[in-house]
Amino acid sequence: MTMSTQIHAQDAIRTLTNAFAPMNCLIMAARKGCFSFTLVNEHGIARHSERLYPDQYSSAEPLQAVIERTRQALVA
């Protein structure tokens, strides 16, 4: 993972954590520029899990699309 990719991943993780608070945003398998995030509710139940690739989080627009799509899935 290049330094730039690592910085983008850290920023994306912070953005996801803030976007879905108060749910816990667990980060797993951060490697080769990809990582998975799982949203867990207050009862410890996983509500959503998704793997993200650099093209999904290296700029604001694709990451915002992931957030919006995930929010829609959570209320469905």
C-alpha positions as CSV (number, residue, x, y, z in Angstrom):
1,M,0.0,0.0,0.0
2,T,1.5,3.3,-1.0
3,M,1.6,6.2,1.4
4,S,-1.0,8.0,-0.6
5,T,-3.3,5.0,-0.6
6,Q,-2.8,4.6,3.1
7,I,-3.7,8.2,3.8
8,H,-6.8,7.9,1.6
9,A,-7.8,4.7,3.4
10,Q,-7.4,6.4,6.8
11,D,-9.5,9.4,5.7
12,A,-12.2,7.1,4.3
13,I,-12.3,5.1,7.6
14,R,-12.8,8.3,9.6
15,T,-15.5,9.4,7.1
16,L,-17.3,6.1,7.4
17,T,-17.0,6.1,11.2
18,N,-18.5,9.6,11.4
19,A,-21.2,8.9,8.8
20,F,-22.7,5.9,10.6
21,A,-22.3,7.0,14.2
22,P,-23.6,5.9,16.7
23,M,-23.2,2.5,15.1
24,N,-19.7,1.0,15.4
25,C,-17.7,0.8,12.2
26,L,-15.3,-2.1,12.4
27,I,-12.5,-2.2,9.9
28,M,-11.1,-5.5,8.8
29,A,-8.6,-7.0,6.3
30,A,-6.9,-3.7,5.4
31,R,-4.4,-4.9,2.8
32,K,-3.4,-4.2,-0.8
33,G,-5.2,-1.0,-0.7
34,C,-8.6,-2.6,0.1
35,F,-10.4,-2.9,3.4
36,S,-13.7,-4.1,4.7
37,F,-16.0,-2.2,6.9
38,T,-18.8,-3.7,9.0
39,L,-21.5,-1.6,10.7
40,V,-22.6,-3.0,14.1
41,N,-25.6,-1.7,16.0
42,E,-25.9,-1.1,19.8
43,H,-26.9,-4.8,20.3
44,G,-23.8,-6.1,18.6
45,I,-25.6,-7.2,15.5
46,A,-23.8,-6.6,12.2
47,R,-26.1,-4.6,10.0
48,H,-24.0,-4.1,6.9
49,S,-20.6,-5.3,5.6
50,E,-18.8,-4.2,2.5
51,R,-15.3,-4.4,0.9
52,L,-13.9,-1.1,-0.5
53,Y,-11.3,-0.7,-3.2
54,P,-9.1,2.4,-3.7
55,D,-11.3,3.7,-6.6
56,Q,-14.2,3.7,-4.2
57,Y,-12.6,5.8,-1.5
58,S,-9.7,7.8,-3.0
59,S,-12.0,10.7,-3.7
60,A,-15.1,12.2,-2.1
61,E,-17.8,11.4,-4.7
62,P,-17.4,7.6,-4.9
63,L,-17.1,7.4,-1.1
64,Q,-20.3,9.5,-0.7
65,A,-22.0,7.1,-3.1
66,V,-21.0,4.2,-0.9
67,I,-22.4,6.0,2.2
68,E,-25.7,6.8,0.5
69,R,-26.1,3.3,-0.9
70,T,-25.4,1.9,2.6
71,R,-27.8,4.2,4.3
72,Q,-30.5,3.1,1.9
73,A,-29.8,-0.5,2.6
74,L,-29.9,0.1,6.3
75,V,-33.5,1.5,6.2
76,A,-34.8,-1.1,3.7
